[in-house]
Amino acid sequence: MTEMPSTEIDLEQPLTVEELARLQFTTVLYYLQVTNPDNGLVRDNTNPTTPASIAAIGMALATIPVIVERRVILREFAAKITRKRLRYLLECPQGPEPDVSGYKGFFYHFLDIETGRRVWQCELSTIDSAFLFAGALTVAAYFDRDTADEAEIRQLANALYERADWNWARNGEATLTHGWRPESGFIPYRWRGYDEGLLLYILGLGSPTHPLPPESYAAYTSTYQWKELHGRELLFSGPLFTHQLSHMWIDFREIRDDFMRQHGSDYFKNSREATFVQQEYAIRNPMGFVGYGEHCWGFTASDGPGWCTRVIDGVERKFFDYIARGAPYGPDDGTVSPWVVIASLPFAPEIVIPTARNFAKMDLGGTRLYGFKPSFNQTFTTPDSPTGWWVTPYHFGIDQGPVVLMIENYRTGLLWGIMQRCQPVVTGLRRAGFSGGWL
């Protein structure tokens, strides 16, 4: 009898160029398909009832150089798509009224995908606006040719970024607020302690019109927490995405601010340490969730099974909906996010690649439309699921960008190279005290 060939996947084999390209392509299709062609607004997730997300729009802008360089769309057509989106955003109504698109240059978190106006009484979000500005600055730096379309892209993108009043967003203190609502004023939370707010401060410091003062960045870093976790020393932040989103645009290798100089590290090395901490937490699996291990980890802000409690094998388990999960201190309910593992590819490919190969065995859609499903939970059984356990039915716009951009940075450093030519980013880094490396 002829022996059937093995179907086992060798977890230690590197991802081939073709596999990375396929995952990147299926993932980036989100921004080409879940976008309103009339105005360029990008839906928050694949639920057809959801509005546009201003952060997803920023990430969609940032992926445009990738789809041009990967020959998905011709440069001249990509420029027209970009110009149309930026022109629409710049023309969206701004003001203190509750039913406009933004105020003081910032945008509301969620916008109606047809009208571009605020929905859900959501907040004017400083961080989500920063992702939009970063995307706009990406295309401004990339489209550098002497054509009418590309010149207009630069003008529109810079105008969008330069009208943001960063000092208004401080509300009289050094640090930036999370945002504002017309009904109640500023949100009583501030960007303190290490997180994705690193990008926020760099963009604010680099503004040529309303720059943050240097004491804003000093106040942000003064609340950092340096910890030893699982035998590794690092600047702590629990959800893995907080160690990635600023890095989509900025190459932090060998450039250091005062805090990192004092600790003999840099933010890139720190993200590598954080990635290993996540894997080690899954190996130790202190709460005994199903599936956790060397090749199954990734704890971050993600969709979840829902707010409920179940008794499983005699243990009462609490489960969550969309929440920022983290390691090693939680919250943790057994939910794992493949996208956030892929986004750590530049930092720790030796553990990301075997984990990605394991996810590929788990019927999570890695080769299908929009790439891996963004989160799953093997502890939360679901009889009508093809896997037998919970898998989110949706893809999210803010999960797709990190996969596309970090695969590209791992392969070619494209986004990092583009942003090294972006004067506001360079200025912001220098004003924050960064030096060394490519700076």
N, C-alpha and C positions, 0 to 999 in steps of 0.2 A: 504493500500500500504506500502510495506517495504521501510524504508528510506535508501537511499544510504549512505555509510560511507563517512565521510568528507575526502577530499583530501588536506586540508590545512596542511601546515607544521608548527609545533609549533617552532617559532624562538628561544624561550627561553630554549628548551630542549638541553642538552649537546650532542655534537657529540659522538656517541658510538665508542667503540674501533674498531668495524667492519667498520664503516663509515670512520674513520681516516685511517685505514689500506687499505681500497679500494682506497681512494684518493691518498695515498702515493704510492701504487703499480701501479695504472694506470699512475701516473706522472713519476715514475722512469723508466717505460718501454721505455721512450724516449731514454735514454742512452743505452738501450739494442738493440733498433731497428734502430736508426738513426746514427749508428756508422759503419764505414768501418771495417769489421772484419780482413782485411789484416794488418792494422796498428793501429787500435784503435782511429783514428781521428773521432771527433763527429761533425756532421753538425750543422751550426749555427741555422738553423730553418728548418721546415718541407717542405719548398720549395725545390724541388729536384735539383734545379740549384745552390743552395748556397754552399759556401765552408765550411770548418771546422772553428770553433771558438776556439781559444786557451783557453778562459775562460770557455767555455762549457766543454772542455776536463778536466780542473781542477775540475769542479763540478762533472763530471762523476766519476773521481777518488775518490772524497770525498764520493760519495754515495755507493761505493763498500762495506765498512763495514756494511752499512744498509742492503744491499741485502743479505749479508752473514748472519747477525744476524736474518733477517726475513726469512731465508731459501729459498730465491729465487734461489740462486746459491750456490753450495757446496764450502766451503772455499778453498779446494785445486784447484778447477777449477777457482775460482775468483782470486787466486794468480797467476795462469798462464796467465790469461787475463791481469792482472795488470802488470806483468813482461814484457809481450810483448809490451804493450803500452809505458811503461817507456823506454824500450830499444830502441824503434823506435824514441821516442822524443829525447833521448840523442844522437842518431846517425844522426839526421837531421842536414844538413849543416848550419854552422854559419860563418858569416864573413861580411865585409862591402859591398859586392856585392848586387845589388838590387833584385836578384832572388833566394835568399837562404831562410832559415826558421827563422833566427834570428841573433842577434849580441850581443856580450858581455854577453852572457848567457840569454838574454831576447828573447822573441819571437814576431814575427809579429802577429797582431790582428787576421788576417784571413789567412788560409793556404789552398792550393788546397787539397781536401780530398783524392786524389789519390797519389800525389807526395810529399805532406808535404811542399811545397814551397809557398812563398808569392804570394798573388793575389791582384788585384785591386789597386796596389801601396799604400797599406794600411800602417799604422804607426807601428813601433816597439812599443808595448804598455807596459808600466810599470805596470799598474793596471791589465790588463788581464794576463800578465805573473805572477803577484802575486797570482791570483786565481789558476793558474796552479801549482805554487810552494806550495800553501796551500793544494791543493789536493794531491800532491806528498808527502808532509810531513804527511798528514793524513794516507795514506797507509803505510808509513814507520813506523809510530808509532803503527798502528793496526796489521800489519803482523810481529809479534814479536817472532814467533816460530823458533826453531832450525832446519829448513829444508832448502834445497838448494834454492828452489824457493823464500821462504820468506826472506832468507838472501840476495839474489840478489835484491829483491825489495828494501830493506833498502839501499843497496849500490847504486843502480841506482837513487833512489829518492833523496838521499843526494847529489849525484854528480850533478844532475840536478839543485838543489837549490843552491849549494855552488859555482857554476861557475858564477852566476849572479854578475856583477860588479856594485854594488849599487852606489858607489861613482862616477863612470863614468856617471851614470844617473842623477847626480846632476848638471852636466855641470858647475862646478865652484862655485855654490852657495849652500846655506844650504838645501833648499827644493828640492824635487825630481821633475823632469820634467815629463810631461805626456808621452813623448816618443820621437822618433827619426825617420827620414826618410833618406835614403841614398842620395836622390836627393837634399835635402835642409837642412839637419842637424836636430838639436833639435827642437821640437815643442815649440812655445813660450808661453806655459801654464805650470803652476806648481801646485802641490798638496798643496793647502793652504786652510784653513778653513775646518770645520768639514764635512766629507763625508766618502765614502767607503775607502778613502786613509788611514784611521786608520790602516787597516790590512797591507797595503803596508809598512808603517813605522815600524811596529812591526817586520815584516819579515826582513826588511833591517837592523834593529838594532840587530837582533838575528843571523845574518850571521857569521859563524866562519871564513870566508875567506875574505870578503870585507864589514865589518860592517859599517853602517852609524854612524857618530859621534852623540853624544847626542844632539848637537845643531841643528841637522836636525829636531828632534822631537819637540824641543822647538820652532823652527821657524814655524813648522806646526800649533801647538796649539796657537801660538801668534796671529793668524788671526781668531780664533774662535769668533762667535757671540752669546752671551747669550741674549735671548729675552723673553719677556712675550707675549704669544699668547693665545687668548681665555681664559684668566685667568690661564694659566699654564706657569711656568718658565722652560726654557729648552735651551740646546745648539742647535742652529738652523741649519737645513738643510731641504730644501723644499721637494725633492722627497723621498718617504718613503723607497725605497730600500737602500738609503745611511745609514739608521738607522738599517739595517739588515745584510748586507753582511759580515761585519767583525764578527758579532755575530753568524754566522753559525758555525764558528770554535772556537771562544773564549767565554768562560763564564765570562762575565763582572760583574756578581753579586758580590757586596761587595768588588771589587778591584777598586782602584782609582789611577789616576795619580794626579799631582799637581793641574791641572785645576779643576778636579772633587772634590778634597778635599776642594778647596776654595769655591765651590758652594754647598757643602753638598749633593752631588748626586753621581751617577756612570753611566756608559754608558748604562747599562741595564735599569735602571730607566728612563734615558733620552729617550730611545727608546719607553718605555711605554708612556711617555708624548707625544712624537711625534705621536704615534698611535692615541691617543685621540684627538690631534689637528686636525688630518686628518678627523676623524669622525665629529667633531664639525664644521669644514669648510663645510662639505657636508650638515649638518643640516641647517646651515645658508644659504648656496647656494647663495652667493652674485650675481652671474652672471645668475641665473635662468635656469640652465641646467635641462633637463628632467631626472627624476629618482633619483637624489641625495637625500640622507636622512640618517637617523639613521642606516639603514641597507644596504646602497649602497654608498660606498666610496672606496678609494684606488687610490692614485695619485702618479705616479712614471714614470720612463723611460719605454716607451712602444710603440708599434705600434699604429697607429692612422688612421683615415679615409683617410688622404691625404692632401696635401697642397692645400687648396681651400677656397673660401668664399661663403657662402650661406646667403640669407635673409630668416629668419624663424620667422613667426608671427610678421613681421615688424622689426625684429632685425637682423642687419648684424653680422653674426658669422664667425670667422676665425677658420679653422680646420688645424690640423698638421698631419704629417706622424710620423715617429719614432722620438721621442723627450723626454727629461726628464721633465715630468710634475711634479708640486709640489703644496703644500698648506702651507700657505694661499696666497702666492704671485704669484702663477702660475709658468709657463704658464698653462692654463686650457682651454680645448675646449670641455668638456663634456665627456672625455674618462676616464673610470674606469678600474682598473686592479685587478681581483680577486686573482691572484697569490700573489700579494704583501700584501693582507689582510691575507691570510693563513700564510705567512711568519712572521707575527706579533703574531702568536698564543702563543709563550712563554711569550710575554710581556703583552698582554691584552686579555686573552681568553674570558673574560666576554662580550667583544664587537665584537671580531672576530667570535665567534661561531654563534651568531645570524645573522651576516652578511653573513657568509658562508652558513647558511641555506637558507637565502634569495636568494643568487646566485644559489643555487640548484634548486629553483623554476623557474629559468629564462631560461632554455634550453641552458645552457652554457657548457654542456658536463662534468659535475663533475664526473660522474660515467663511462664515456667513455674513449677511448684511449687517454693517455697523460693528463687526468684531465681537469680542467676548461680551457676554452679558455682564453688566457692571457689578452685580453682587448676587450672592447665593448664601444659603444657610442649610447645612446638612443635618443639623440638630432638629430643625423645624420641618417635620415630615408633612408632605402635601400629597395626598393620594392621587389627585388628578394631574400632577406634574409628571412629565416624561421621565424625570430623574428620580421621582419619589420624594424629593425634598424641595424646599422653596427656592425658586430662582426669580429674580425681579422680571416682570413682563416688559419693562421699559429700558430704553437707553437714554442717557442724559447728556445734554450738550456740553456741560462742563467736565464730563468724564472723557469725552472723545478727544478733545484738544491735547491733553497731556500725553495720550498714547501716540498720536500722530507726531507731535513736536519732539517728544523725547526719543522716539525711534529715529527721527531725522537727526537730532543732535548726536545720538550714539553713532549713527552711520557716517555723517558728514560734518556735523557741527554747524549746519546751515543757519539756524536761528541765532546761535551765539555769534557767528561771524557778522550777520546783518546788524545785530544790536550793538556790536562794537563800533559801528559807524553811526550810531544814533546819538547825537550830541546831548539831548536831555538826559539820557541814561548815563553817559560818561560824566556829565556835570553832576548829576545826582550822586553817583558813586564817590566822586572826589569830595563833594561837600559833606558826605557822610564819613569821610576819613579813610576811604579805601585807597590802597596803594599796592604796588607790586604786580607781578605777572604781566598780562597784556595791557594793563593801565599804564 
